[in-house]
Amino acid sequence: MFGESPEFQSFKGKISDNTLKALVSQPFKLKHTSPVQAEVLKLLPSLADPYDPNGPTGQDRPVRDLLVKAKTGTGKTLAFLIPALEARMKYLDAAVQKEGLDPDSQEAARRRRAIAREEVGTIIISPTRELATQIANEALRLAHWNREIGVRTLIGGASKRQQLSDWARGRPDIVVATPGRLRDILENHPDIAQSIRKAHTLILDEADTLLDMGFRDDLEGIVRELPKTPERQTFLFSATISRPIQQITKAFLDSNRHFIDVVPVDDSPVHAHVPQYHTILPSAEHQIPHVLRLIAHDQLVNAGKSKILLFLPTTKVTQLFSTLLRELKKSLPASRGTHVYELHSKKNQSQRTRTSDDFRADKSGASILVSSDVSARGVDYPGITRVIQVGIPSSSEQYVHRVGRTGRAGSAGRGDLVLLPWEKGFLTYSLSDVPIKPLSVEELQSEVTKIAEKHDADRDAFWASAPPHTVREYPPTVAKVLAETDANIAALHDRLDEDAVKETLAALLGYYLGQTGALGVDRAVVLQGLRDWTTQACGLPKPPHVSDAFLARLGFRDPAPKGRDYKRRANTLSDGGRRPPFSDWAERGRDVRRSGFDSGRKTFGVAGRPSGYSGDRERRPSSYGDRERRPSFGGRDGERERRPSWNRDSGERRPRFNRDSDASESSRKFEWD
């Protein structure tokens, strides 16, 4: 579509020497541009020229605004950072020249620094904290040879005091922000707001995700505070050009804008080169064994380089699965050499940043990041060999974004979707256009067994083609280890904390009852299916009681199904009811005795371990819905940045059970307290 991409060196003279040096030498060491980078950079140097109020008007004025359709993983971050950095330096040079100063004089240098501290250069708005952090670190790398350039972050969930302190000490040449924190600063900190209101460039990254997460009002409020077009230059990057994207394009960008589309016309909605498989489990009891076998399969077919992203629907089930995997590592080929990382919104920003950095840097050859949707979009983890999704994602788009974490930059990858019997409607209603193949439990088990036997028969040949790795080679009898999976899970059932499973059930109910339309089932089917999950997958002796009062708050017209065979109704259409009110269930059970969700607990979901619990807490009644209601802002991870979090800053003091370290400390560029 675009032919061979030009080399960065071909833009010499259009890009400043120090910026080009950072690209082709340290720290990036790049040679060729990506298609989106080539399309944007060919508009330089004029794209970075400062606004001239006395220049041509109407359709004769130079193009300054960009609407760019590009997928994640295409190099778009550099595509907007390069012109942003170039524009900032040109703006400062023009400002001192406008005052009649010799650009090479010390007085001009002092004045340039003063302007840089008083006026923001570029504001980059990102939908998630993790992506914002990644962009900020990329900006620091790009400014490697421009030491005077300052990069600031205004990110929700991190210490605002620290961010304000950093702002006072440095230059806001490039500001990377999440919408809620940025709007908070504009409304409550007039000194900083004054600098932000002078920003000359605005960049919206992952604009479609910003809208999907409900940030349109925040974006409109922010744009009202900034200079108007064409004085303000605006770049909008989005993977799709939907009607809402068209609407904000018309509202935020100048009418004389340039459209760049680097998504091929016949491009699949999912990365077509990534093999994708779905498994409809016969029953919930197969869920944990099947997930373990998928991980084992990846550790065998990608020996020495296995790096897995495991997505789950809610924070609480993410916590539960993280603990289960740490306990069941002995059932995997890499055994205790498997590094398990955990990422969700209950961890504070410092912990999340550390976890992301450690997993990104992990070269053990056997690592797993168990995550909720905080890692679904935009964040780049090099070398992901497989994405496993347990349970349905919130939408088909979210499925795409998750699968997009693997198979990047031409590398191989794979996606697996694991569904319970009553979730199969998601394939029909949401993934009908996705090239996803069926994979049965028996087929996977047979394939894993064959590969394990091949390993055991000739270990030297098996490891001959493996890349350098730090994980020790697998035990000589991997097939025997895998054969003990079911027994190990059964033994773990006896130690599962019943309260933790109950709290996970409450969170899953709130999530899935808002997805009945995507599933094509009645709410009663969801309730019965999740209650069965607690006994079949988690080993509870009987399903937890769910009170009628709690069900009523979730939008049930009738109490729990009585004597119904939910399998017979698995294909019935949803009742079309409205989404259940999250405020009635989210954050439930945080202050409960031995629930496994409090930050002081040393483990989650497994009994018989040392507990960090202290203080007297009222034990939650055995049936849901009998506690006093309190306000909440949603129980999933794509939360708005301004919503309160009752556990955001407390951290999680939950040491892992195994004695080997799951994650070594690595140096970080951006850190927050």
C-alpha positions in Angstrom: 0.0 0.0 0.0 2.8 2.4 0.9 5.8 0.7 -0.7 9.1 0.5 1.1 9.3 2.8 4.1 12.1 5.4 3.9 15.0 5.6 6.2 15.0 8.1 9.1 18.3 9.4 7.7 16.4 10.6 4.6 14.7 13.2 6.7 18.0 14.9 7.5 17.4 18.7 7.1 13.7 18.3 7.9 14.3 17.0 11.4 16.7 18.8 13.8 20.1 17.1 14.2 19.7 16.2 17.9 16.3 14.6 17.3 17.6 12.7 14.3 20.6 11.5 16.3 18.3 10.1 19.0 16.4 8.2 16.3 19.3 6.7 14.3 21.8 6.4 17.1 21.3 6.3 20.9 18.8 5.5 22.3 16.5 4.2 19.5 18.9 2.9 16.9 16.3 2.9 14.2 16.8 2.7 10.5 13.5 2.5 8.6 10.3 4.4 9.4 7.0 2.7 9.8 4.2 3.7 7.4 2.5 6.0 9.8 5.9 7.7 10.7 6.7 8.1 7.0 3.4 9.7 6.2 3.6 12.2 9.1 7.3 13.0 8.8 7.1 13.9 5.1 4.9 16.9 6.2 8.0 18.3 8.0 9.4 20.8 8.4 6.3 23.0 7.6 4.1 20.9 10.0 6.2 22.1 12.9 6.3 25.8 11.9 4.8 28.1 14.6 1.4 29.7 14.0 1.6 33.0 12.1 -1.4 35.2 12.8 -0.4 37.3 9.8 -0.1 34.4 7.4 -2.6 33.2 4.7 -6.2 32.7 5.8 -9.0 30.4 4.8 -8.1 27.4 2.7 -4.8 28.9 1.7 -3.4 28.7 5.2 -0.9 25.9 5.8 -2.1 22.5 7.1 -1.4 22.2 10.8 -3.9 19.7 12.1 -3.9 15.9 11.5 -6.4 13.1 11.7 -4.5 9.8 11.7 -6.1 6.4 11.4 -3.5 3.9 12.7 -3.6 0.8 14.8 -1.6 0.3 17.9 1.8 -1.2 17.5 2.5 0.7 14.3 5.0 3.2 15.7 2.4 6.0 16.0 3.9 7.3 19.3 7.0 8.5 17.6 4.9 9.7 14.7 3.3 12.4 16.9 6.2 12.9 19.3 8.7 13.9 16.6 6.7 16.9 15.2 5.6 17.8 18.7 9.3 18.1 19.8 10.3 19.9 16.6 7.3 22.4 17.0 8.3 23.2 20.6 11.9 24.1 19.7 10.8 26.1 16.7 8.3 28.0 18.8 10.9 28.9 21.4 13.3 30.1 18.7 10.6 32.2 17.1 9.6 33.7 20.4 13.1 35.1 21.2 13.5 36.3 17.7 10.2 38.1 17.9 11.6 40.0 20.9 14.6 41.1 18.8 17.2 39.0 20.6 20.2 37.4 19.1 19.3 33.7 19.1 22.9 32.8 20.0 23.2 35.2 22.9 23.0 34.3 26.6 20.1 36.7 27.0 18.2 34.8 24.4 19.0 31.5 26.2 17.7 32.9 29.5 14.6 34.2 27.8 14.0 30.9 26.0 14.1 29.1 29.4 11.8 31.6 31.0 9.2 31.1 28.2 9.5 27.4 28.4 8.7 27.4 32.1 5.8 29.8 31.7 4.1 28.1 28.7 3.2 24.5 28.0 4.4 23.2 24.7 2.5 20.0 23.9 -0.3 18.3 25.8 -0.7 14.6 25.0 -3.9 13.0 26.4 -4.0 9.3 26.9 -6.8 7.1 28.0 -4.9 5.0 30.5 -2.2 5.6 33.1 0.0 2.8 31.7 -0.1 4.2 28.2 0.6 7.7 29.5 3.7 6.5 31.3 4.9 4.7 28.2 4.5 7.9 26.1 6.3 10.0 28.7 9.3 7.6 28.7 9.3 7.6 24.9 9.4 11.4 24.9 12.4 11.4 27.3 14.2 9.0 25.0 13.5 11.2 22.0 14.8 14.2 23.8 18.0 12.4 24.8 20.2 14.8 23.0 18.0 17.8 23.8 18.7 17.8 27.6 16.9 21.1 28.2 13.5 19.6 27.1 11.3 18.8 30.1 8.6 16.1 30.1 5.9 16.3 32.8 3.1 13.9 33.7 -0.4 14.6 35.1 -1.7 11.1 35.6 -4.6 10.0 37.8 -3.9 7.5 40.5 -0.4 8.8 41.1 0.6 11.3 43.7 -0.7 14.7 42.7 1.5 16.4 45.2 4.6 14.8 43.6 3.4 15.8 40.1 2.9 19.4 41.2 6.3 19.5 42.9 7.9 18.1 39.7 6.1 20.8 37.7 7.5 23.6 39.9 11.0 22.3 39.4 11.1 21.8 35.6 9.9 22.8 32.2 6.6 21.6 30.8 7.7 21.3 27.2 5.7 18.0 26.8 2.9 17.2 29.2 1.4 13.7 29.1 -1.9 13.5 30.9 -5.0 11.4 31.6 -8.3 13.4 31.1 -9.5 13.4 34.7 -6.3 14.6 36.3 -5.7 17.2 33.6 -9.2 18.6 34.1 -8.8 18.6 37.9 -5.6 20.6 37.5 -7.3 23.1 35.2 -10.1 23.6 37.6 -8.2 23.7 40.9 -4.7 24.9 40.3 -4.9 28.4 38.6 -1.1 28.9 38.3 -0.5 25.7 36.4 -3.8 26.2 34.5 -2.4 29.5 33.2 0.5 27.7 31.7 -1.6 24.9 30.2 -3.9 27.5 28.6 -1.0 28.7 26.5 -0.2 25.2 25.0 0.3 25.4 21.3 -0.1 21.7 20.4 -2.8 19.2 21.6 -2.5 15.4 20.8 -5.3 12.9 21.5 -3.8 9.4 21.4 -6.2 6.4 21.2 -9.1 8.8 20.7 -11.5 6.0 20.1 -10.7 4.5 23.5 -11.0 7.9 25.1 -14.5 8.1 23.9 -15.3 4.5 24.7 -14.3 5.1 28.3 -16.6 8.1 28.6 -14.1 10.9 28.5 -15.9 13.1 25.9 -17.2 15.6 28.4 -13.7 15.9 30.0 -12.1 16.4 26.5 -14.6 19.1 25.6 -13.9 20.8 28.9 -10.2 20.7 28.4 -10.4 22.0 24.8 -12.5 24.9 25.9 -9.5 26.0 28.1 -7.0 25.9 25.3 -6.2 28.3 22.4 -8.6 28.0 19.5 -7.8 26.6 16.1 -5.8 27.4 14.0 -3.6 28.9 16.7 -3.7 25.6 18.5 -2.3 22.7 16.5 -4.2 19.4 17.1 -3.3 15.8 16.2 -6.0 13.1 16.6 -4.9 9.4 16.4 -7.4 6.7 16.3 -7.6 3.0 15.2 -11.1 3.6 13.9 -13.0 6.5 12.4 -16.4 6.1 13.9 -19.2 8.6 14.0 -18.2 9.9 17.5 -14.6 10.3 16.1 -15.9 12.3 13.2 -17.9 14.5 15.6 -14.9 15.4 17.8 -12.8 15.8 14.7 -15.1 18.5 13.5 -15.2 20.1 16.9 -11.5 20.0 17.8 -9.6 20.1 14.5 -9.3 22.9 12.0 -11.4 22.5 8.9 -8.1 22.7 6.9 -6.8 19.4 8.2 -4.8 16.5 6.7 -6.1 12.9 6.9 -3.7 10.0 7.0 -4.9 6.4 6.8 -2.4 3.7 7.2 -4.9 0.9 7.8 -5.3 -1.2 4.6 -8.8 -1.3 3.2 -9.0 -5.1 3.4 -7.4 -5.2 6.8 -9.0 -7.6 9.2 -10.5 -6.1 12.3 -8.2 -8.4 14.2 -4.5 -8.9 13.4 -5.1 -11.5 10.7 -1.7 -13.1 11.0 -2.3 -14.0 14.7 -3.8 -17.5 15.0 -6.8 -17.4 17.3 -8.7 -20.2 19.0 -11.7 -20.4 21.2 -12.7 -23.1 23.7 -16.2 -23.7 24.9 -15.6 -25.6 28.1 -17.9 -28.6 28.8 -18.3 -27.3 32.4 -16.6 -24.8 34.8 -14.5 -27.6 36.3 -12.4 -27.6 33.2 -11.6 -23.9 33.4 -8.5 -23.9 35.6 -7.0 -27.1 34.1 -7.5 -25.8 30.5 -5.9 -22.4 31.3 -2.9 -24.3 32.9 -2.6 -26.4 29.8 -2.6 -23.4 27.5 0.2 -21.9 29.6 2.1 -25.3 29.5 1.5 -25.4 25.7 3.1 -22.0 25.3 6.1 -22.9 27.5 6.7 -26.0 25.4 6.2 -24.5 21.9 8.1 -21.3 22.9 10.7 -22.9 25.1 13.0 -20.2 26.5 10.9 -17.3 25.3 7.4 -17.8 26.6 5.7 -14.5 27.6 2.0 -14.7 28.2 -0.7 -12.0 28.9 -3.6 -13.5 30.7 -6.7 -11.3 30.8 -9.7 -11.6 33.1 -12.9 -9.6 33.4 -12.7 -8.0 36.9 -10.1 -7.0 39.4 -11.2 -9.6 42.0 -11.0 -12.6 39.6 -7.6 -11.3 38.5 -6.4 -11.4 42.1 -7.8 -14.9 42.5 -6.2 -16.3 39.3 -2.9 -14.7 40.2 -2.8 -16.5 43.5 -3.9 -19.8 41.9 -1.2 -19.6 39.3 1.5 -19.0 41.9 0.3 -22.0 43.9 0.0 -24.2 40.7 3.3 -23.3 39.1 4.6 -26.8 39.9 2.0 -28.1 37.3 3.8 -26.2 34.5 6.9 -27.3 32.5 8.9 -24.4 33.9 7.6 -25.1 37.3 9.0 -22.7 40.0 10.9 -20.9 37.2 7.6 -19.4 36.0 7.4 -15.7 36.9 3.8 -14.6 37.7 3.0 -10.8 37.6 -0.2 -9.3 38.7 -1.7 -6.0 37.4 -5.1 -4.4 38.2 -6.7 -1.2 39.5 -6.4 -2.1 43.1 -2.7 -1.7 42.9 -1.5 1.9 43.3 0.2 3.6 40.5 3.7 3.1 41.8 3.1 -0.7 42.0 1.5 -0.8 38.6 4.4 1.0 37.0 6.9 -1.3 38.7 5.0 -4.4 37.6 4.7 -3.2 34.0 8.4 -2.4 33.9 9.4 -5.7 35.4 7.3 -7.7 33.1 8.4 -5.7 30.1 12.1 -6.4 31.0 11.6 -10.0 31.9 13.7 -12.3 29.8 13.4 -15.4 31.9 11.6 -17.3 29.1 8.6 -18.2 31.3 6.7 -15.2 32.5 2.9 -14.5 32.8 1.2 -11.2 33.4 -2.3 -11.7 34.9 -4.2 -8.6 34.2 -7.5 -6.9 34.0 -8.2 -4.4 31.2 -5.5 -1.9 32.4 -3.1 -3.6 30.0 -5.5 -4.1 27.1 -4.9 -1.0 25.0 -1.8 0.8 23.8 0.8 -0.5 26.3 3.6 -2.3 24.6 5.1 -5.4 26.0 7.7 -6.7 23.6 7.9 -10.4 22.9 4.4 -11.5 23.9 4.0 -15.0 22.6 0.3 -15.6 23.6 -2.7 -13.7 24.8 -5.2 -15.8 26.8 -8.6 -14.3 27.6 -10.7 -16.1 30.3 -14.3 -15.0 30.1 -15.8 -12.6 27.6 -14.2 -9.2 27.1 -16.5 -6.1 27.4 -16.8 -5.8 23.7 -15.6 -7.1 20.4 -13.3 -4.0 20.2 -11.8 -5.0 23.5 -11.1 -8.5 22.2 -9.2 -6.9 19.3 -7.2 -4.7 21.6 -6.2 -7.6 23.8 -5.2 -9.8 20.9 -3.2 -6.9 19.6 -0.7 -7.3 22.4 0.8 -10.3 20.6 2.2 -10.8 17.1 3.5 -7.2 17.0 6.2 -5.9 14.6 5.9 -9.0 12.5 6.6 -11.5 15.3 4.7 -14.7 15.9 1.9 -14.9 18.4 -1.3 -16.6 19.3 -4.7 -15.7 21.0 -6.9 -18.0 23.0 -10.4 -17.3 24.3 -11.7 -19.6 27.1 -15.5 -19.5 27.7 -17.9 -21.2 30.0 -20.9 -23.0 28.4 -23.3 -20.1 28.8 -20.8 -17.6 27.4 -20.8 -19.1 23.9 -23.3 -16.6 22.5 -20.5 -14.0 22.5 -19.0 -15.8 19.6 -22.2 -15.5 17.6 -23.2 -12.0 18.6 -19.8 -10.2 18.8 -17.1 -12.2 17.0 -18.8 -13.5 13.9 -16.4 -11.6 11.6 -13.3 -12.8 13.5 -11.2 -15.7 12.1 -11.2 -17.6 15.4 -11.0 -21.4 15.3 -12.5 -23.9 17.8 -10.2 -25.9 20.1 -11.6 -28.6 22.3 -10.4 -29.4 25.8 -9.4 -32.9 24.5 -7.5 -31.6 21.5 -5.4 -29.3 23.6 -4.7 -32.0 26.2 -3.6 -34.4 23.5 -1.3 -31.9 21.8 0.3 -30.8 25.1 0.9 -34.5 26.0 2.6 -35.2 22.7 4.9 -32.2 22.9 5.8 -33.1 26.5 6.7 -36.7 25.6 8.8 -35.3 22.7 10.7 -33.2 25.3 11.2 -36.1 27.6 12.4 -38.4 24.8 15.3 -36.1 23.8 15.8 -33.0 25.9 19.0 -31.9 24.1 17.2 -31.8 20.7 14.3 -30.0 22.3 16.4 -27.1 23.7 18.8 -26.9 20.7 16.8 -24.1 19.0 15.8 -22.3 22.2 17.0 -18.7 22.6 19.2 -17.7 25.6 17.1 -17.7 28.7 17.4 -17.6 32.5 14.8 -20.2 33.4 16.3 -23.5 34.1 15.6 -26.3 31.7 12.4 -28.2 32.3 12.3 -31.3 34.5 13.2 -34.5 32.7 9.6 -35.9 33.1 7.4 -33.0 31.9 4.7 -35.4 30.8 4.4 -36.8 34.4 4.3 -33.2 35.8 1.4 -32.3 33.5 -0.4 -35.5 34.3 -0.6 -34.4 37.9 -2.4 -31.1 37.1 -5.9 -32.2 38.0 -4.7 -33.7 41.3 -2.8 -30.5 42.2 -5.9 -28.4 41.5 -8.1 -30.7 43.7 -5.7 -30.4 46.5 -5.7 -26.6 46.2 -9.5 -26.6 46.4 -9.3 -27.6 50.1 -7.3 -24.5 50.9 -9.3 -21.9 48.9 -10.7 -19.1 51.0 -14.5 -19.4 50.7 -15.0 -15.7 51.4 -12.6 -14.8 48.6 -14.6 -16.9 46.1 -17.9 -15.3 47.3 -16.5 -11.8 46.8 -15.3 -12.8 43.3 -18.8 -14.1 42.6 -20.3 -10.8 43.6 -17.9 -8.9 41.2 -18.5 -11.3 38.3 -22.3 -11.0 38.8 -22.1 -7.3 38.4 -19.9 -7.6 35.3 -21.8 -10.3 33.5 -25.3 -9.0 34.2 -24.3 -6.0 32.1 -23.3 -8.3 29.3 -26.5 -10.4 28.8 -27.1 -8.7 25.4 -23.7 -9.7 24.1 -24.3 -13.2 25.5 -27.8 -13.7 24.2 -28.9 -15.3 27.5 -31.3 -14.4 30.3 -29.9 -13.0 33.5 -31.1 -16.1 35.4 -28.7 -18.2 33.2 -25.8 -16.0 34.2 -26.6 -16.3 37.9 -26.9 -20.1 37.8 -23.7 -20.4 35.6 -21.7 -18.3 38.1 -23.0 -20.1 41.1 -22.0 -23.4 39.4 -18.6 -21.8 38.8 -18.0 -21.5 42.5 -18.5 -25.2 43.1 -17.1 -26.7 39.9 -14.1 -24.4 39.3 -13.3 -23.3 42.9 -14.4 -26.4 44.8 -16.9 -24.9 47.2 -19.1 -27.5 48.8 -22.2 -25.7 47.8 -23.0 -22.5 45.8 -23.1 -19.3 48.0 -26.6 -18.0 48.8 -27.4 -14.8 46.9 -30.2 -12.8 48.6 -33.3 -11.6 46.8 -32.5 -8.1 48.0 -29.1 -8.2 46.4 -30.5 -9.5 43.1 -33.1 -6.8 43.1 -30.4 -4.2 43.3 -28.7 -5.8 40.3 -31.9 -5.4 38.3 -33.5 -8.8 38.6 -37.2 -8.8 38.3 -37.4 -12.3 39.8 -35.2 -14.1 42.4 -32.8 -16.9 41.5 -34.0 -19.5 39.1 -35.8 -22.4 40.8 -35.5 -25.8 39.2 -34.6 -24.5 35.8 -32.2 -26.3 33.5 -30.1 -23.3 32.5 -28.5 -25.2 29.6 -31.8 -25.5 27.9 -32.1 -21.7 27.9 -28.5 -20.9 26.9 -29.6 -19.7 23.4 -32.6 -17.6 24.5 -32.4 -13.9 23.8 -31.7 -11.3 26.6 -34.7 -9.6 28.2 -33.2 -6.4 27.0 -33.1 -4.9 30.5 -31.0 -1.9 31.3 -27.4 -2.3 32.6 -27.4 -3.1 36.3 -26.5 -0.2 38.6 -22.8 -0.6 39.4 -23.2 1.4 42.6 -25.1 -1.5 44.2 -22.3 -4.0 43.9 -18.9 -2.5 43.1 -16.3 -2.4 45.8 -18.4 -4.8 47.9 -16.7 -6.9 50.5 -13.5 -4.9 50.8 -13.8 -4.6 54.5 -14.6 -8.2 55.4 -12.8 -10.7 57.7 -10.6 -13.1 55.7 -12.1 -12.1 52.4 -8.6 -11.9 50.7 -9.2 -8.5 49.2 -7.8 -6.2 51.9 -4.4 -4.7 51.3 -2.9 -6.0 54.5 -3.5 -9.7 53.6 -0.4 -11.6 52.6 -2.2 -13.7 50.1 -5.5 -13.8 48.3 -7.9 -16.7 48.2 -5.9 -19.4 49.8 -6.4 -20.3 53.4 -3.7 -21.7 55.7 -1.2 -18.9 55.0 0.1 -16.2 57.3 -2.2 -13.2 57.3 -1.4 -9.5 57.7 -5.0 -8.9 59.0 -5.2 -6.6 62.0 -8.0 -4.8 63.6 -11.6 -5.7 64.3 -13.8 -5.9 61.2 -17.4 -6.9 61.1 -17.9 -10.2 59.4 -20.1 -9.8 56.3 -23.4 -11.7 56.4 -23.5 -15.0 54.6 -25.9 -13.6 51.9 -25.0 -10.8 49.5 -27.0 -7.6 49.6 -27.5 -7.3 53.4 -25.0 -4.6 53.9 -25.5 -0.9 53.9 -25.2 0.5 50.3 -22.5 2.9 49.5 -21.7 4.9 46.3 -19.4 3.5 43.7 -18.2 4.4 40.3 -17.9 1.1 38.7 -16.2 -2.1 39.3 -14.2 -2.6 36.2 -10.7 -1.4 35.3 -11.4 1.1 32.5 -12.4 3.6 35.2 -12.6 7.3 34.8 -9.6 9.0 36.2 -11.6 11.2 38.6 -13.5 8.5 40.4 -12.6 7.9 44.0 -10.7 4.7 45.0 -11.0 3.6 48.6 -7.9 1.5 48.3 -5.9 3.4 45.7 -3.0 4.6 47.9 -2.9 1.8 50.5 -0.8 -0.5 48.3 -0.8 -4.3 48.5 1.5 -6.0 51.0 1.0 -9.5 49.7 4.3 -11.4 49.5 4.3 -14.3 47.1 4.4 -17.9 48.5 7.3 -19.1 46.5 10.8 -18.3 47.7 12.2 -17.5 44.3 11.6 -13.9 43.2 8.8 -13.5 40.7 10.0 -10.1 39.5 13.4 -8.6 39.9 13.6 -4.9 40.5 14.5 -3.0 37.3 15.4 0.6 36.8 12.5 2.9 35.8 12.4 6.2 34.0 9.2 7.5 35.5 8.3 6.7 39.1 5.5 7.9 41.4 5.0 7.7 45.1 
